[in-house]
Amino acid sequence: MNSEINTLGLNKPPAETRVVVAMSGGVDSSVTAAMLKEQGYDVVGVTLQLYDHGEAISKPGTCCAGRDIADARNVADAIGIPHYVLDFESLFKEAVIEDFADSYLRGETPVPCVRCNETVKFTDLMGKARDLGADLLVTGHYVQRRMGPDGAELHAGRDPGRDQSYFMFSMTPEQLDFLRFPLGAMDKDETRDLAHRYGLPVASKPDSQDICFVPEGKYQDVVRKLRPDALIEGDIVDLDGTVLGRHSGIINYTIGQRRGLDISAPEPLYVIALEPKTARVVVGPKEALKRCSLMIQGLNWLGVGDMPPDGIQLRVKLRSTQPPLAATVRALGAGRAEVTLDDPQGAVAPGQACVFYDGERVLGGGWIMRDDAA
């Protein structure tokens, strides 16, 4: 029996290790596939078709659009691996796009990349990878999987500017066992250099910028198309309930927003709350945004054993671009938890993820709830 662990942590030679690489058509996943092919693994490339092909081909600057499928196929041909395109259009629409629209109508600010990871990529695609006889599913995410004393752990990517761990908090231990992230210890410049060294046809392709199904960032257009009957006009009110103006739908506002309110006031006003039941947008001074605590639902814990009943001191991220904040997290049961921040924070948006960190290790997280839903 072979006793040498390969570079992906399995006790078998690379040539006998089948890996399915999720290829989006971008530089990161293409380098991942080429790197593993060079190392002698049995590599199979898989690309997800997430929209109607004819419509998607006209959406540049996204991921998994029509041109990206073609790019992934060209990369697979260039490095000599089999490549499959899987039609996940219906699943993606139901699990990600529909949820995205409904979240805005609930007065939330959704994070569709997390929903895509926890449904389409790390549940359904993982099942397809096993159907293809894969030992592992490999992606080009900038996160790190490390072995700790109690098993596999999820850690932030080495490059803070590229780290994607915030979007992976809902991963289960079983999924982490089956996943690998070869780029997690690299930065983007290193990845680009490898793309050129491998001669990949996407080596100079720009990174995706927008949410894949929201080109140019016009998320309101997506919601209007999917839920045209749910857009209700309403009042813009201050903290006392005084009407200051009107709006054409709460989907046009997010917590902490200052611009575009179209109301006059002696001091700057910010969106403090969105009330979908009354169709009201509540505004107030910046100080009113500050919060010391929040509730989360859909709790996922990646620590050892159960979360301590008396709470645990961690660092949390309330949005993807925010530095981690000191906090105490206390589980309440039924998938909920209370997060108490050491220092009050502004613009805490329901629908965003609250992700737990112990140093660079991700310990899970949950979804920020609206006050009226808690």
N, C-alpha and C positions, 0 to 999 in steps of 0.2 A: 504493500500500500504506500502510495506517495505521501510523505510527511511534510513536504515543503508548502507553506502557505503562499498562494499567488498574490499579485499586487492588489487584488480585490478582496483578499481575506478568506478565500476558499481553499480548501485542502485538495486541490487537483490542478493539473497542468492547465495553462491558459488555453491550449488547443482543445481541451476537453470541457471547457467552460463556455457555455452559450450565454451571451448577454444580449438583451434587447435594448437598443439605445433609442430613446424618444427623440426624434429628429424634427425640430421645428422649421428647419430651413435656414436658421441663423448660424452665426459663427460659433457660438459656444457649443451647441449640440453637435455641430459638424466636426469640430476639433475633438470632442469627446469620442465620437465614433472612429475617427482616424487614429487617435492615440491608442485605443484599445485594439484596433486592427493591427497596428504596428507592433504591439506587444504580443501578438499571436493569439488573441482570443477569437472565438467563433462569434462574430458580430452580426446581428440582424438589425437593420434600421426600420423603424416604424414611425410614420407620420400620421397625425390625426387631421382628417378633413372636418372642420367645425362649422362651415357654412356652405351654402350652395356655391359650387365651384365657379360658375359664371359670374356670380355677384362678387365673390371674394377676390377674384383676379384683379379687380379695380381698386383694391384697398392697400396702397403702399404703406410702409412704415408700421405694419402690424405683425403679429405672429400667426402662423397657421393659416394665412390667406392663400389664395390660389397660386400666386407666384412663389410662395414659400414651399409649397408642395413640390413644385418643379425644381426649386433650388435643392431641396433635400434629395430628390431623386438623382440630380446631377452629381451631388457629392457622393452618394452611395455608388454610383457608376464609377466615379473617379477613383475611389479607394477599393472597389471590388467587393462590395458586400450586397447581400440581398436586401430589398427594400419593399415594404408594404405600406399602402395607404388604407387607413381604417376610417370608415364613415361613422363618425360620432356626432353628426349634425343634430339629430333629434335629441340625443342625450344632453348635449351641450346647451341646446336651446332651453330645455326644461330645467336642468340643474343649475345653470349659470345665468343665462340671459334673462329668463323669466324671473328668477329670484332677484336679479339685479334691479329690474323694473319695480317689482313689488316692494323691495327694500326702500327705494326712494319714496314710494307712496306711503310708506309707514313712517316717514320723517327720518329716515336713517341715511347714512353715507356708506354704501357697501364696499367690500373689498373682493371683487370677483376673482382675482387671481388665487386667493385662498380657496374659494368655493371650487374653482377649477381643479386645483391640486387635490383637494380632499374627495372629489367625486370622479371626475373624468380621468385625471392622470394617475392618481394613487389608489384608485379602487378598480375602475373598469379597465384601464390600460394595463394595470398589473395583472388582472385576470387574463387578458389577451396574451401578455408576455408568457404566462405559465402555459397557456394553450400552445404556444410556439416552442415549448420545451426549454424555456429560459431558466438558468440558474439565478439570474439577477436581472432587474430592470435598472438601467443607468440613465441619468439625465445630466444636463449641462448646468444645473443650478450651482450658484456660488454659496454653498453651505458645506459643512464638514460632518462626516460620520466617524466617530471615534469609539473605540472599545474601552469601556470603563470596567470597574470591578463587578458591576451588576449587569453587564451587557452593553449593547450598542447605545450610544448617546448622540444627540443632535447638537452640533455646535455652529456658531456663526462662521461665515466665510472669513478667510484671512484678511481680505481686502475690505475695510469698512465701507468703501465707496461702492462696492459691488455686492455686499452681503445681502442674501435673500432669505435669511432665516425667519424674519417676521412673517413671511407668507407660507411657512411650513409648520406652524405651531400645532395644527390639528392632526399631524401625522401620528399614527399609532405605532407602538413598539413592533408589532408584526410587520407593518409596512417598512419600518426602518431596517428590519432584518433583511428585507428583500431588495432594498435600494442602495445604490452607490452614487457618489458625486465626485468624480475625479478632478474637477476644476476647483474644488473648495479651498485648496491651499495655494491657489494661483491668483494673480491679478489679471485684469483685462489685457494689459500690454503683453504679458506672457502668452495669453491665449491667441492674440492677434499674430504674434511672432510664429507660433506653431502653425497657425492657419496658412501663413505664407510659406513656411518650410515644407508643409505637406502639399503645397500647390493647390489648395482647395479653391474651387470656383467662387466661393462666397467670402474669401479672405478679406476683401475690402468692403463688404456689405455693412451698412450702418446698423446700429442697434435699434430694436423696436422701442418706440417711445410711448405710444398710446395703449390703452386697454384694447385688446385685439379686435373686439367687435364695436369699438367706439372710436373710429378714426377721427382725428383732429380734436379729440376731447369733447365732442358735442353729445354728452350723455343724455341731455334732455330730449334730443331727437329720437333716441332709442326708446325712451319711456313713452313719449307721445305716440310713437308708432305702435307699441305693444299695448298700451293702456289708454287709448284716446278718450274713453268715457269716464276715466277716473280723475281727470285733471279738473279740479274744482277751484274757482276763484275764491278769495277770502280776504280777511282783514290783516293788516300789519298793525300790531298793537305794542304799546310799551308795557313795562312790568306791572303797571296798575290796571291794564286792560283798556287804556284810552286808545281809540283808533287813530292811527297816524297816516294810514294810506291803504291801498289795495294791492293785491298781487294776483297773478294769473295761474298760480299753482305752486304748492310747497316744493315741488321737485326742482324749482329754480333756485333753491336756497340750501345752504349748508351751515352748520353750527360754526360760529366765529366769523362768518362772512361780513364784510363791511361795505364793499363796493356793490353798486347796482341795486341799492334799496329804494332809490328814487323818492326819498322823503327828506324834508328839511328839518333840522334840529340844531339847537345851540351847541351841542357837543357831538362828537362822533358816536354813531350807534352801530351795534353789532348784533347779528342774529344769536339770540340766547337759547331759543327753543323753537321746535316745530311741532304743531299740534294737529295731527292728521284728522282727528275726530271732529274738531271745530274748524278745520282749514285755516288756522291762524298761524301767522309768523310773529313770534315774540322777539322784540328787540330791546336793547338796553346798553348801558355803558360797559366799557371793557372789563371793569372790575366784576361785573355780574357773571362773567364767563368762568370765573375761578371756581374750581371744585376740589374738595379734599377727599371725596370718596365716590365710588361708582360701583354699580352692580354689573356682573357679567353672567352670560348664560352659555350653554354649549361647552362647559368646562372640559378641557383635555389636560390631563396631568401626566408628564413624562418623567417625573421623579421616581425614586425608589419607594415602593409601597404606596400607601394612601397619603394624601396631603395631611399634615399634622392638624388635628382637630382645633387646636388653639390658634392656628394661623402660622404663617411662615414669612419671614422677611426676605424679600427678593428685590430685583430690579425689574421694572416693567416698561414696555414700549406701548404707547397709546396710538401711535401712527408710525408708518414705516420709516419715515425720515427723522424721527425724533430720537435723541439720545436716551438710553435707559434711565428711569427714575426710581428712586428708592421708595418702596411701598411694603405694606403688609397685606397678605392675601389670606382670607379665611373662607374655607369651603362651607356652604350652607345646605348642601344636599340638593337632589333633583337637578344636578348639572349646573348649579349656580354658585357664585362666590362673591364676596365683598372685597373690594380693593380699596385700601386706605393709603393715600399718598402722604409721604412725609412733608412735601411742599405742595400747596395748591397749584393746580394747572388750569389753563384756559382752553377753550375750544375742544372739550372732550366730546367727540361726536359719536352718538349711538350708531351701531352698525359697523364701526371700525373694530379691529381686533385689539385686544389687550394681551400682549405676549410676555411670558415670564422668562427671566434670565437669572442664572447664577454664574456670574462672570461671563464667559462666552458660551456657556451651555444653555440650550433652550429647554425649559422645563414645562412647556405647554402654554396654555392661555385660554381665552374665551372671547365671546362677542359682547361688546359694550351695549347695555340695555338703555332704553329711554326711561326716564324717571317714572312716567305714568304706566310703564309696563312692569316695573319692579314690584 
